[in-house]
Amino acid sequence: MFHNYNEAALKCILYAQEEATHAEKLSIGAFDLVIGILHQVNEPLPIFLKRNFNLTIRKVDMLLAPVKLNKALVRLFRIRTTGFEAFPAIVTKFTPTSQWVLQSAEEERKRFGHQKVGLEHIFLGLLRQRVSKFINFLQMLKVDVVALKKNLFDMMENIPAVDLEISPTKLIEINLKHFEQLIGELNSPLTYLSDNYTKSAYAENFTHIKGRQNEVDQILEILLKKNNNCPILIGPKGVGKKSIIKRLAHQMAKGDVSESLMGKIILKPDFDRLLSYSRTRGEYEGKLRSYLSDSRIDSNILLYLPNIEKLIGTESSSYEGLLSNMSTASVLRTILLNPEFNFIGSTTKKSFTKYIQADLEFRNSVRPIYINELSVKITYEILKTLKQPYQAFHLVEFSPSSIMTAIEYSNKGINNTYFPTKVLEILDETAAYVRFKKSKTPIALKKLIDEKLYITNILQNHYQNNVFDVVKISVLKKKLQLLTSRIRVLKSLYYKQQKQEVEALDWVTDSDVLEVISRSPDAPILKPKFENASKLLDMEETIHTKIIGQEAAVESVARAIRRARVSLRGGKRPIASFIFAGPTGVGKTELTKVLSEYMFDNSQNMLRLDMSEYMEKHTIAKLIGSPPGYIGHNEGGQLTEAIRSKPYSVILFDEVEKAHPEVFNLLLQLLDDGRLTDSQGQIVSFVNTVIVLTTNLGAKETDLQTIKERNLNEKQIDGLVKKQLRKFFKPEFLNRIDEIIVFQSLKYEEICKICYLMVKDLQKSLTERNIILELDDAAYTFLSKNGFDPVYGARPLRRSITKHLIDPLSTLFLQTNNAQDKSIKVTHRLDAKKLNFQMDDIFPEETTSNEDIVFKINKQFFNKFFEKFKIEKKSNSIKVKKIPTVIKVLILMRSVLKISRFEREILITFFNKNNLNLKNQLIMEEYIDYYNY
């Protein structure tokens, strides 16, 4: 109504409202408008009335003095009887007479061709009344009404239209000033329980908010409607609903809105702060009702209510039950449903569907606006301005490539938050990493500080233990003084360099972003730039070091890894999905572990689900969570919760044919869309997972005896197994699988190679105890023959190694009191039913007088080692003095090479005896490769 009023006219309305409120009236009358006009003593019209007709605010107050005195007495009596003073209700309505006056003012504006309504138009509207208290008042003062009208007409004809205009920013300033003055006088909760978005926007605090113009335009259109003019933003948390409101406040502060919305003040209530100020539920409810009622003191106030479902009594648990009283909920609901109460709400899609749509009356009074996630292109444009506060805080500057890298990674790897929030989190962490890396103390300075601390501790120990070695203490003190001076010099240089670096902004590059990403345990798949490309190309050979045989399966898995590394896959589906079919014990589960290790750098990133636990229909709830009303509803599902905590995983559905058919219906959505919805309605993304389903279907077709009897080749075996799969699984299920891989039965030669791998794992575990385990060829053959079973695969081999090797070793260790520093040689004699074990000491007990350490090396290993480097062996032992060089080399070898202590000592001996360069990495690597072979 007042969008086309100038500054003076708006002040007139506000003064009139204030006068009616203090007088405890029910509505604003015509005399209140007169007071609003005469209050502005510096305006042209009040000056004109005082100079020509002696009409002032003082004379009006004298006329109204009896009425005001009567009101004051009534208020004083109420205070004495009740003991407290109740604040008057804010008056927002106009009497019929005052409404007629304001309509007449609008007509006068049009008549004179002015753009805005001013004080002169309102005063003419008052004079147009034939019979009124104001006309009688003028007659009492002996004012010639006809002459007053004539002089006023002449005055208005000489006023240009532009003088009555007011800029949008000036209108905002006036409304903010009056709003703060009014709520300050009333001691309203609006003063300390609101975030004033308009004030922040007017202070240019939201200039960095860009984009979302379509959503802002939708809000403005809904606010202009007569009915259903309360928009509600619907979207997940973090999608940018609050930023849209800030963008709206910034646009209103600039005046880039329609005339009827100019001057609006957007307030965001802080209900958590309101709760902290309340001691009881009744006090909280009273303050909440007072807050919502006081927000109607000014028609220019527009409330932004986030999580609006909490205010209509549907989610009382959010405020600890303080809204559980249904009467309070109904009162708040009535206030929100009042057509005069204008607000903007926000909520999630789940809450809107569950609570607001269920309330028919409330649903019909609001208009939903669905907020979707920003696209990559728009996010990049927005981040050009959003990055500025982060650059100012961290004293860095983000390169365009770093922003684009963060966007690409977050788009692929982060699914639980939304643009641009998830990109800003990466940029914030990267900037902190760059500043931290720059501010680290230099290694040289740190060494000096540590050395100073060490010497200080020695001196303190001398004093505490009353050890007065004058010479030694003097040397230590001189060394301490020297270290202190050196530290002082280095610190001054370091701080000077730091000051220069602080003044110059750090440049954050895409490599910094990738470095931060690579350290995250949730994003191992996005590290291709930190790996050797040749390693990816030769992956089949590397995998075959752990998986024996099964060439077709390994090739298929390697292709899937390469697709994921170079991102040549669909974004909506899992990385890859396989069915591993074949007999038991042929390496299906083992290949899955290797796949997890190569895809995600950790074999622990594998989730194994035994499908024999999901044979009943009701057990499907274990995967995605129990339905509402059932026990364990809030705990989540085993599958969904595991992937939510580790989004990069290999999921193994072991023996999938044993699961209930309903499980396959669940897997259809997972394989096709790459997501599942759990029992709580939350979407879990599977786009960064590898799905492996193992089955024993067709095991008879891959049995060695069957193959020999029917003379089948691998292609025929694949056909028979896939035929069995097509009989069991539905076509729509098999059609969603990337590859069906048939594992062949293991042959005796492959069992022998697997035996070497299993024994090698045992040897590595024993080296931690400084025990060398060696087996001759006859021992390997004995273990392989006893562990070969074409029906059960490699599992009998593990039992054979446990029975014939690990169990005797356990007995041997117990007999020698958990022996260490031993060399154990295992042999087998022809036709013997068990293995022979021979144990020798690596380190003899005798030592020399000059504290030499004698290393006795196993004869076979000694010969091979020196033969490799063409060094002539003079004895079966080598002596090395305990000198600092040896200690340094020992530390070097421990950090560079992952070998046992015994092996490091051999290398130390070898390097010292032959005066070789300790930094010669080629010799080290050559030795390690040779020994591993």
N, C-alpha and C positions, 0 to 999 in steps of 0.2 A: 504493500500500500504506500510506503514512504520511499520507494526507490527513486522517485523523481522529485524529492525534496532537497533544497539546498542546505548548507550547513546550519544557518540560523533557524530554518524551519524545523530541522531535526532536533536542535537543542530545545526549541519551543515544546515539541512533543515530549521530550524526555523530562524537562522541568515540570510540565503539566502532570506527567505520570508520577513524578516524585512528590508533588504537592498533594495529589489525590491519595497516594499511599500513606503519607504522614497524617493526613486528615482522616484516615481509616474509612474512606469512601468505598462504595462498591464499583464505581466506574468513574471515568474521567469526564468532567463536565466542561461547559463552555467557559466558565469563570477560571477554571484551571488553565485553559489555553491563554486567557488574558494575562494571567500571572506568568506563564511561560514566555509571552512576548515581552512584557515589561521588565522581566529579570535581566534581559540582555541590554544593559544600559549603553553599551558602546555601538550598538547597531543603529543604522540611519532612522528606522521607524520609531523606536523609543525616544531618540533624541528629538525627532520632529514633534512627537506628542507632548513631550515635556516643555519644549520651547514655545509652542503655539497654543497648547490647550491645558498646560499645567497638569498633565495626566502622568502620574508616576506610580511606582510599585508601593511607595510608602502610603499613598492615599488608599490604595486597594487594601493594604494590610490593616489600616485604621478601620475601614469598612467591615472587614472580616474579623476584627479583634474579638467581639462578643462570641462569635461562633467558635473561634480557636480557644478562648478561655473556657468555654463550656466543655470542649473536647479534652482539654488538659485536666480539668477537675474530674471528669469521668475516668481518665486514665490513672490519675493519682488514687482515686478511690479503689480501683481494681487492684492496684499494686498493694495497697494497705490491707485489703481483704484476702487476696490470694498469696501474697508474699513474693511474687515474681512478675516480671514484665514480659508479656508476650509480644513478639515482633508482629507488626501488622502484615496482613497478606498483601502481596504485590498486586497492584491494580493493572490489568491489561485491557479491559473493555472500555468502550466509550458510550456515553449516554446518547440517546437518539438525537438530541439537540447538537451535541458536539460532532456527531457523525454528519449531520446536515451541514454544519459549518465547514467541515473538511471537504465535503463534496462541492460546496460553493467555492471554496478556495481553488479547487481543481478547475472549476468552470472559469474563474477569473484568470487563471494562468493561461488557459486556451484563448480567452477573449483578448488578452494583451499580447499573445504570441510569444510568451516566455517559455523557456525550456524546463525550468524548475519552479516548484512552488516555494515562495518566500514568505516572510512575516507579513508583508503587505497583503498578499492574497488571503491569508488566514484572517487578518484583521478586517478585510472587506467582507469576508464571509460572516464575521460576527456582526458587522453593521447591517447586513442584509436582513437580519431578524427584525420583524416588525414589533413584536412584544417579547421582551426577555429581561432577565435581571441585569444584564450588561447595559441595555438601553436605558433602563431605569437608573442605573448607577451613573451613567453619563448625564442624564437629566438632573440628578441630584447635584452633580458638580457644575451644573449650568453650562454644559458643553453643547454647542450648536452642532447637532449630528449632521445636518445637511451641509454645513460649511466644512465639517470634518471630511465628509465623503468627497466633496469637490476638490479640496486641497490634496487629498490622498490620490485622487485620479490624476491630477496634474503631476504629482510626484512620481507616480508609476509610469506615466508616459515618457518621462525623461530618463528612466532607468533602462539601460541596454540589457538584452537577454543574457549576455555572457556574464554580467555581474552577479546573476542569480545562480550560476552553475557552480558545481563542486566536483573536484577530481575524485576518481575512485580511491586513490591512496589516501586523500584527505578524509574521505568518508570513513575509511577503515580506522584512521587515526582518531577521529571524533568518537566513533562507536567504542573503540577500545578504552579511551579515556573515560567515557561516561560509564561503561560497564564496570571498570575497576573502582570508580568512585561509588557507584550504586551498591555493589556487593560488599564494599568496604564499610559503608554506613550500616548495612543490614547484618554484618558479621556472618555472612552466608558461608556454608561449606565450599561454595564454588571458589572461594579465595585460596584455599590451601589444599584442595582435593582435585585439582584439574590441571591438565597440561594444555596450555593455550597454543594450539597450532597456528592460529592466525597471527598471534603476536610474534611467534618464532619466524613465520614466513615474512612478516613485515620487517623483521630485523635481518632479513636476508640469510637466515640459517638453513633454508631449504633450497638454495640455488643449485645444489648438486643433484637434486631429484629430477630425473629426466624420464622420458618415455611414458607408456601407459596412457597416452592421450585418448584412445578409444574408450577405455574404462572411465576416465574422468568425464568425457562427454556424455556417457550413459548416465552417470550420477547427476550431472547438471540437468539433463532432460527429465529425469524422474522427479527431481526437486521442483521443477516447474509445473508439475501436474497438479490438478485440483484434488484428485483422489489417489490413493495408493502412492503417495509421494515420499515414502520412506525407503530408500534403497538399502539392500543388504548384500554385502560382498561375501561370496561363497568360494572358498578355496582352502587347500591344505595349509598347515602352518609353514611359514617361511616363503610363501609364494609371492609376497609383496603387497598384502592388503593395506598395511599401515603406510607404506610408501605412496600408495595411490591417494590416501587421504592427505598426506603431506603435499603431494603434487596438486591436489585440489585446493588446499589452503594457499599455496603459492600462487596459483592462478587467480584465486579470489583477491589476494592481496595486491596483485597487479591490476585488478579491475577488468581482466579478460573474461568476463561473464556477462550474462544478460542483466538488464537494469534491476529486475526484481531480486536478484541474488547479490547485488553489490552491497558491501558493508557487513556481510555475514561473519560471525565469529565462531570458529570451530573449536570446541572444547572436548578433550578426552578425559573422562572421569577416571580416577585412580581408586578402584574399590578395595584394593589390598591396603592402601594407606587408610582408607575409611575404616576398614576392619581393625587396623592397629590402634585407631583412636577410640574404639568402642570397647567397653568393659562387659556388657551384657548383650544378649540378643535384642532385647527391646530397644536399647540405646542405638544399636546398629541399624535396626529397621527404621527408627525415627529419623536418624541422620540421612538414611538413604532416601526416604520419602521427601525429606526437606530438600535434599540435593536436587532431586528430579523436579520438585515444585519450584524451587528457586531458579532453575534453568529457564523458566517461562517468564521471568521478570522482564526480559527483553526479547522482542520478536526477532532480533537479529542473531540470537544464539542458536547454534546448530550443534547438537551433541553427536559425538562419534562413540558408539558403544561396542567395543570389541567383546567377543564371546557373549553375545546378547542372550543366548539361551540360559545363562546363569541368572538373569533378572526376572524370568517368568516362572521360577520355582521348579524347573525341571532338572537342574544339576546342583542341588543344594550341597552336595558333598564337596564341591569346589571351594566353598566358603565355610567349611567345617560345620555345616548344618544350620547356619544362622538364617538361612532362608527357608528352612523346612516348614515353618508355619504357613499353612495354606492361606490364611487371611492376609498375611504380608504379601505373598505371591500374587494374590488377586488384586491387591491395592496397586502394586507395581505394574501389573498387567493392565489395569484400568488407565494408569497414567500414560503408559506407552501407546495404548490404543486411542487416546484422545486425539482427534483430528488436528488440534492446535499444537500438539507436541510434535515437533519436527526433529528427526534424528537420522543418522546413518549407522547401520549395524554391520557386524561381520561375524562370521562363524565358519565352521567346517561343513563340508558336504554331508558328513555322517550326522552331525548335530542338527543340521537343517532338516534332513529327511526324518530324523527320529523325533524331534521335538517341535519344530516350528510348523512343518507340514501337517503334523497331527492336530494342531490347533487351527481349526478352520477360520475362525474370526481373525486371529493374528496373521495367518497366512494371506488373507485377502487384503490386509492393510499394508503389506510391504511388497516390494518388487525385488526379486533376486537378480544379482549380477554375478555370473560365474567367472572366476578369475583363473586363467590358465597360465602355465609356466611360459616364461619368455623364450623366444627362439634364440639360437646362437648368434645370429646377426644383430638382433636388437640388443642382446646382452652385451655384445662388444661395444656398441655405440653408447650404451648407458655407462659402461665401466670407464669410458674415457673421462667422464666427470666424477663418477663414484670413487675413482682411485685417488683423487686429490687429497681428501682427508687422511688417507693412509700414507701417502707420500710425505705430507707435512708432519705426521706423527713420527714416522721412522727415519725421516731425512734421507729418503731414497727416491729413485725415479724408475718407474716400470717401463720397460721397453714394450713396443707393440707385440713383439713375438712372445714375450713372457705372458702377457694377458691372453693371447690366443692359445698358448700351450695350456694354461690353467683352464680355459674354457673347454678345450678339447678333452682334457683328462676328466674334468668334473662331469662332462656330458656322458662319458662312457663309464666312468668308474664310481660315481657317487649317485645313489638312487634314493636316499632317504631325505635329502634336502633339495632345494630348488634354486634356479637362477634368480638373481645374481648372488644370493647368499653363499652358496657353496664355492663360487669362484673367489669371492672376497675372503673367505676363510683360508684358501690356499695362498692368495697373495699376501695376506697378513702374516701367515706363518713363514713364507719365503722372505719377506722383508725383515722379520725378526731374525731369521737364520743368517741373512747377509750381514746384519749389524752385529750379531753375536760373533760371527766368524772374523769380522774386522776388529772387534774389541778384545779378542783373546790375548793374553799375555804372551810375549815372544818366548820361545823355548829356551833361548840363552839366558834371559832374565829369570825365568822360572827355575832353571838349574842353579843359578847363583843364590836365589832366595832359599831353595831347599838345602843347599850346602851351608848357608849361614845358619839356618835353623838347626842343622845337624851339629855344627860346632858349638852353638849356644847350648844345646842339650848336654854335650860332653862337659863343658865348663861347669854347668849347674850340677851335674853328677859328681864332679870332682869336689866342689864346695860342700855338697850335702854329705858326701862320704868322708870328708876331712882328708882328702888326698891332696897333698901340697907338693906336687912335682913342679918346682919353680921353672925349670927349663921347658918342660912340656906346656905348662900353662902360658908361658911367655910366647912360645911359638904359636899356640892357638889364638892368643889375643891379637898378635900381629896379623895372622891370617884373617881373623874376623874383621879387623880394621880395613884390610885390603879389599875384602869382599864387600863391606859396607860402601866404600868409595866407588867401587865398580858398579854396584847396584844403583847408587845415586846417579852416576853418569848415564847408565842405560835407561833409567826411569825418565830422566829429563829428555833424552832423545826420543823415547817412546811417546811421552805425553805431547811433545812438540809435533811429532808425526800425527798423533791422534787428533790434535787440534786442527791441523791442516786437512786431515781427511774428513773431519766433521763438517768443516766449512764447505767442502766439495761433496755434492750429493753422490751417493752410491748408485750405480746403474744395475738394476736387477734384470738379468737376462733369462732366456728360456732354459739355459742349462742349470741355473739356480733353482728354477721351478721344478725341473726334472730331478734334481738332486734331493729336494725336499720330498717329492713324490716317492722316490725310490726308498726313502727311509721309512715310509709308512708300511705297516704290516698288512694293511687292507688293499694295497695296490701293487702286488708283485708282478702282475701280468703286464703292467705298463712300464717295463724297464728295458725295452729293446735297444735303446741307444747306449746302454751301459754294458752290453754284452757283445761278444765277438760274433760277427756274422758267420764265420766259418764253423762255429760251434752249432749254429742252427742248421747249417747245410749238412753237417756230418752227424746229425742227431741219431740216425739209425745205428751207426757204429757205436756211439756212446751208450745208447740204450742196450745194445747187445752185450755190453760188458756186464750187465745185470740180468738181462733176460736172454736165456739160451733158446735158440730156435724161434719159431713163430714169426718168420720173416714178414708174412702178409699183415699180421696184426701190428707189428712194430712200424711198418711203412704207413699204415693207415693212421696210427697215432701221431707219427711224426708230421704227416701232412696237416693234421688238425692243429698241432702246435705252431707250425709255420703260418697257418692262416690267422691264428690269434695274434701272433707277434707282429705281423704287418697289417693287422686290422682289416683283412679282406674277408669279412663275414657279415651276415645280417645283424643289425643292431637290436632286433626284437626277439631273437631266439638265443638259446644257450650257445656257448662257443662251439660245442660239438656234442653229439649223442651217439653212443655205440651200444650194440648188443654183442657181448662176448659169449659165444656159444662153444661148447666142447665138453669133454669129460673132466672129471675132477682132478685137481692137482697138476694141471698143465701150465699154470702161470697167469690165469685171468686176474686174480686179485693182486698178484705181484706186479703185473704190468700197470694196473691201476695206481698202485703206490708210486711206481716210477713216474707215471704221468703226472701225478700230483707234485712230485718233487721238481720236475722240469717246468711245469706250468707255473707253479706258485712258490718255487724255491724252498719248499718245505713239505715233507711227506705227511706232516701233521694236518695239512689242509685237505684232508680226505674225510668225508663223512660216510660212514658205513652203516647201512640199514639192512638188517637181516630180515628178509621178507617172510621168513617162517613165523615171525611175530605178528604178522598182519594177515592171518588166514581168515579171520572173522570180519564180518561187515562193520561192526562197531569199532574195530581197531583203527579204522581210517582216521578217527578223531585224534589218534596219537600223532599223526603227521602234521595236521594243521591246527590242532587244538580242539578242546571240547566245546560243544555248542553252549550258548547262554542258558543258564539254569542248571548246568551239570557241574559236578565236582571237577575242579582243575581248569575252569574256564579262563581264569586270569593268568594261568601259567604258560599258555602258548603251546604250539606243537613242536615235536622233536625236529621235524624237517625245517619248518619256517623259522623257528627261533635260532637254529644253528646257522642258517644261511644269513639271517639278519645280523648276527654277530660276526660271521666270517663270509662275506659276500663272494670271495674268491676261493672256491673249493671245487674239489672233484667229489661228486656224489655217487656212491656205489650202492646200487640196489641189488644185493646179493641173493641169488636163487629166486629171481623175480617170478618164476612160474608158480611158486608156492603162495603168492599173495592172492587176496580176494579180488574178483573182477572189478569191484568198485575202485580199487587202487589204480587200475589202468585208465579209468575215466578221469581220475585226478591228474595222471601223468600226461594225458592228452593236452590239457591246457598248459602245463609246464613246458612241454616240448615245442608247442606251436607258438605261444605268446611269450614264453620266457618269464612268466610270473605266476604267482598263486595268491589267493586271498585267504587269509587265515580266519579263524573263528571270530576274531574281534573286528573284522572288516578291514584290516590293514593289508596293503598290497606288498608282497615280498618279491623282489626282482631276482631272477635266475639267469640274467643275460651274461654274467661273468662266471658261470659254472660249466663244468663238463659233466655230462650225465653218462654213467656207465651202468648197464644192466647185464648181469651175468645169469646164465642159465645152463642147465645140464641137459636140455632138450637135444635129442639127436646124438647123445653120448654113445649109443650102440653103434651108430653109423661110423663113428670115428675110432672105434676100438680096433687095435692092431690085428687081432685075430679075424675080425670081420673083414678088414681091408685085404688081408692075405687071401682069405677064402674067396672073396668076390673079385679080387684083382682090381681094386678101385684106385683111381688117381685122385689128386687133390681137388680137381674141378668137379669130379663126380661126387666126392665127399661133401663139398660145399653145397651142391645141389640137393643132396639127401637131407642135410641138416636144415637148410632153409625151407625145404618142404615141410619138415616137422614144425618149424616155427610158424609157417603160414597156417598150419592146422590149428595151432593153439592160440595165436594172437589174431586180433581183428585187423583187417586191411588198413583202416584209418590209423591204427597204432603203428604198424610197421612202416607206413608211409611217412611218418614223422621222424623216423630214425635216420641219421646221416649214413651210417655204415653198419652192416652186419658182418662181424668178423668171426670166422670159424677157426678155433684152435685145434691143432692136430695133436694126436697122442705123442708122448715123448719117446724117443728111441734110446737105446742103450748108450750110444755115443753122446747124446745130449745129457743123459743122466750123469755121465762121467764129468762133463764140463760143469754141471750144476754142483757136483760134489766139490770140485776145486773152489767154487765161489763160496759155498757154505763153510768150508774149512778156513778160507781166507778171512771170513768175518770172525771166526773164532780166534784166529791168530792175531787180528787187530785188537780184540778185546784183551788178550793176554799180554800184549806189549805194554799196556797201561800198568801192569804189575812187573814189567821188566822180565818177562818170560818169553823166550823164543821157542816156538813150536815148529818142528819140521817133520814132514811125512815123506817116506819114500814112495816110489811108484806102486809098489806092491800093496802098500797100505791104502792108497787111493782106490786101487782096483778092488780090494777086499770090501771097502765101504760101498762102492758103486754096485757091486754084484749083490750084496746083501740088501741094498735099498732099491733095486730095480723091480718095478711091477707095472706092466703096461696098462693095467686097469686103473690104478690109483695114482699114477703120475709121480710127482716128486715128493709127496708126503711120506711114503715109506723110506725114502732116502734120509729125510730129517730124523726119522725114528732110528735108522741104522747108525747115523752119526752120534745121536744121543746115547745109544746103547753101547756101542763099541769104542767110542772115543771120549765123549764128555764124562760119562759115568766113571770110567777108570781114572781119568784125570782128576775128578773130584776126590776120589779115594786117595790118590797119590798126594794131593795137596794137604789133605787132612793128616796123612801120616807124617808129612814134613812140616807141620805147623804153618800152613798157608805160605808155602815157599815163594820167595821172590829172588830176582837175579839168578834165574836158572835157565838152562838150555835143555829142552826135552826133544828127543828124537824118537819118532814112532816108526816102527818097521813091522813087516809081516812076513812070516815064513810060509813056505808052500804047504798047503793042506792044513794049516793051523786054523783053529776056530776063534782065535782072538788075536789082538794086536800086542806087540811088545813095546814097552816104554823104557827109555834110558834117560836119566836125569843127571846133568852135570852142572857145576857152579860156573857162572860167568866171571865173577870176581873172586879170586883167591883171598883167603883171610889174611895172609902175611902182607905186611907193608914195609917199605924201606925206611931207613933212618931219616932221609931227607924228605919224607912225606910224599914219595912218589905214589901214583895210583897205577896199579897194574891192571890192564884190560886183557883178559884171556878171551880170545875170539874163537868161536866154533870153527873147527878145521875146514869144513866144507865151505862155509860162507867166507872164511879168510882167503881161501884159495881162489874162489870165484871173484872176490872183490879186487884182489891185487892182480889177478890175471886180466881183469877188465881194463885196468889202467896201466898194464904192462910194467908193474913194479915188482922187483925181485924180493921174495919173502926170505928173511933171514932167521926168523924164529916164530914160534907160535904165540908170542905175546909182544906187546908194545908198551913202553913206559913213557909217560908224559908228566912233566912237573906241573904242580898246581900254581900256575902263574896267572897274573891278571888277564893276559891275552886269551887264555883258555876260557876264563869266565866270560869275557866279552863275546867270544865266539859262541859260547853256550847260549847266551841270551839272544844273540843274533839268530842262531839256528832255531831256537824255540819260537821266535816270532815269525820267521820266514818260512820254515819248513814244518809241516805237521808230521813229524816222525817221532819215534820213541826216544827215550833218554839214551838207551844203549847205542842206537844208530847215530845219534848226535855225537856221542863220545868217540865213536869210530871215525867220524868225519873230522872232528877236532884233532884227533891224533894224526890222521892222514895229512891234514893241511899243515900242521906244525912240523912234522917230520920232513916234509918235502918243500917247505917254504913257498907254498902256493898263495895266490891272492885270495883272501877270504871273500871278496865281493864277486868272485867269478861265478855267476849264476849258472853258466852253462855246465860247469862241472857238477854243481849241486843237482841240477835237473837231470843230467845224464845218469847220475848215480841213483836218484830216486826212481826214474823210469826203469832202470835196469833191475833194481831190487824188487819193485812191484811186479815186473814181468816174471 
